[in-house]
Amino acid sequence: MLLRNKFRRYLGVDQCQRYISDIETLAEVIDDPLSAPLRVTRDPKDDFLIALAYKASVEILISGDKDLQVLKLNNLLVQSPKEFLSAVNSS
């Protein structure tokens, strides 16, 4: 995602590659869920993200996708990157 042209005004390609490398070092990889996800989003292509978030037992899913941001789900908060950073910076 970060290597898409629309992000060039924020980060150069070298910065993106270093950032991705740092994430790979720190990240825990979770395999996709084996079962088909339930239909919970307006865009069926987004349902796998919700299923994966529940499988990984995350509390917050950070996404700029409006179809995800409007969801009200049990035990899962969906925030935009801006909302998340604002919450982190205020705590």
Contacts in CASP RR format, 6 or more apart in sequence:
PFRMAT RR
TARGET T0000
AUTHOR 0000-0000-0000
METHOD contacts of the structure
MODEL  1
MLLRNKFRRYLGVDQCQRYISDIETLAEVIDDPLSAPLRVTRDPKDDFLI
ALAYKASVEILISGDKDLQVLKLNNLLVQSPKEFLSAVNSS
1 7 0 8 1.000
2 11 0 8 1.000
2 16 0 8 1.000
2 19 0 8 1.000
2 20 0 8 1.000
3 13 0 8 1.000
3 16 0 8 1.000
3 17 0 8 1.000
7 16 0 8 1.000
11 19 0 8 1.000
28 56 0 8 1.000
30 52 0 8 1.000
30 55 0 8 1.000
30 56 0 8 1.000
32 48 0 8 1.000
32 52 0 8 1.000
33 48 0 8 1.000
33 51 0 8 1.000
33 52 0 8 1.000
33 55 0 8 1.000
35 51 0 8 1.000
37 47 0 8 1.000
37 48 0 8 1.000
37 50 0 8 1.000
37 51 0 8 1.000
38 47 0 8 1.000
38 50 0 8 1.000
38 51 0 8 1.000
39 47 0 8 1.000
40 47 0 8 1.000
40 50 0 8 1.000
40 71 0 8 1.000
40 73 0 8 1.000
41 47 0 8 1.000
41 50 0 8 1.000
41 67 0 8 1.000
41 68 0 8 1.000
41 71 0 8 1.000
42 67 0 8 1.000
42 70 0 8 1.000
43 65 0 8 1.000
43 67 0 8 1.000
46 65 0 8 1.000
46 67 0 8 1.000
46 68 0 8 1.000
49 61 0 8 1.000
49 63 0 8 1.000
49 68 0 8 1.000
50 61 0 8 1.000
50 68 0 8 1.000
50 71 0 8 1.000
50 73 0 8 1.000
50 76 0 8 1.000
53 61 0 8 1.000
53 76 0 8 1.000
54 75 0 8 1.000
54 76 0 8 1.000
58 76 0 8 1.000
59 75 0 8 1.000
59 76 0 8 1.000
59 77 0 8 1.000
60 76 0 8 1.000
60 77 0 8 1.000
60 78 0 8 1.000
60 79 0 8 1.000
60 84 0 8 1.000
61 68 0 8 1.000
61 76 0 8 1.000
61 77 0 8 1.000
61 78 0 8 1.000
61 79 0 8 1.000
62 78 0 8 1.000
62 79 0 8 1.000
62 80 0 8 1.000
62 81 0 8 1.000
62 84 0 8 1.000
63 69 0 8 1.000
63 78 0 8 1.000
63 79 0 8 1.000
63 80 0 8 1.000
63 81 0 8 1.000
64 80 0 8 1.000
64 81 0 8 1.000
68 78 0 8 1.000
69 78 0 8 1.000
69 79 0 8 1.000
69 80 0 8 1.000
71 78 0 8 1.000
79 87 0 8 1.000
END
